[in-house]
Amino acid sequence: MLARRRLSIVELSDRTGISVRDLEILRDQKAMALRLKTLDALCRALHCEPADLIAYGENEVE
C-alpha cells in the first residue's frame, strides 16, 4: 500500500504518529497484535479500508 501511495515509511510515520520501528514491524508481518486505533490511523493516512491492509492466513502462532 505504501508503494501504491508513493509514500515512504517515514512519511507514513509523520502522518499517523506511529513510530517508524512499529511500522516496520507491521510491514514485515512480525506484529503479534494490531490495535484498532492503529488500524484506523493507517487507513485514514493511506485512504484505504482495513481489508486492504489485512489478509487472513492459516499461520501458526508461536
Secondary structure, DSSP 8 states (H G I E B T S, - for coil): -HHHHT--HHHHHHHH---HHHHHHHHTT--S---HHHHHHHHHHHT--HHHH---------
